[in-house]
Amino acid sequence: FGPRESKKAMMYSNVGRLNCSVSYTPFATQVRGQGSEHKEFTSVLHKALEGAILLESFPKTTVDVFALVMESGGSKLSNN
């Protein structure tokens, strides 16, 4: 979603801000709850997209990316 204007409480920035969030449906995995993988996948998504989105073209704005995993077929991020 976005870009949208950043909140007034935030300081002015020449570079836009990227917010990422990864969540799972309750039936996506056999293990219930988000766990630590939630933070890891969110971090990986943020790193992947920050190079693709030209945040310097959107000063004082925020771009939100929400990913919903419908089914996890067992493939996970590599620990290498």
C-alpha positions in Angstrom: 0.0 0.0 0.0 1.2 3.5 -0.5 3.1 5.6 -0.7 1.3 7.5 1.9 2.2 10.5 4.0 4.2 9.6 7.1 2.8 10.4 10.5 3.2 14.0 11.7 5.2 12.8 14.8 8.0 11.5 12.5 10.8 13.8 11.6 11.2 14.9 8.1 13.3 12.6 6.0 14.6 12.9 2.4 14.2 9.1 2.1 10.9 7.3 2.3 10.2 4.5 4.8 9.4 0.9 4.1 7.2 -1.2 6.5 7.0 -4.9 5.9 4.9 -7.5 7.6 4.6 -11.3 7.0 1.8 -13.3 8.6 0.3 -16.8 8.3 -3.2 -18.0 8.0 -4.1 -20.4 10.9 -4.1 -23.4 8.6 -0.8 -22.5 6.7 1.4 -24.6 8.9 1.0 -27.5 11.4 2.6 -25.4 14.1 0.3 -22.8 15.6 1.4 -19.2 16.2 3.8 -16.8 14.5 7.0 -17.7 16.4 10.5 -16.4 15.6 10.1 -17.2 11.9 7.6 -14.3 11.6 10.4 -11.8 12.5 12.9 -13.6 10.3 10.7 -13.6 7.2 9.7 -10.0 7.8 13.4 -9.0 7.9 14.2 -11.0 4.7 11.2 -9.4 2.9 12.3 -5.9 4.0 15.9 -6.5 2.8 14.7 -7.9 -0.6 12.4 -4.9 -1.3 14.4 -2.0 0.0 16.7 -2.3 -3.0 13.8 -2.6 -5.4 11.7 0.4 -4.2 13.3 3.8 -4.8 12.6 5.2 -1.4 14.6 8.4 -2.2 11.9 9.2 -4.8 9.3 9.3 -2.0 10.5 11.8 0.7 8.4 12.0 3.8 6.3 9.0 2.8 5.7 5.4 4.0 5.2 2.3 1.8 3.5 -0.6 3.5 4.0 -4.2 2.3 1.8 -7.0 3.8 2.4 -10.6 2.9 0.0 -13.3 3.9 1.1 -16.9 3.6 -1.8 -19.0 2.7 0.0 -22.4 2.8 3.5 -23.3 3.8 4.5 -26.4 1.8 7.5 -27.1 4.0 10.1 -24.9 2.2 11.8 -22.5 4.5 14.5 -19.9 4.2 18.0 -21.2 4.0 20.2 -20.7 7.1 23.3 -20.2 5.0 
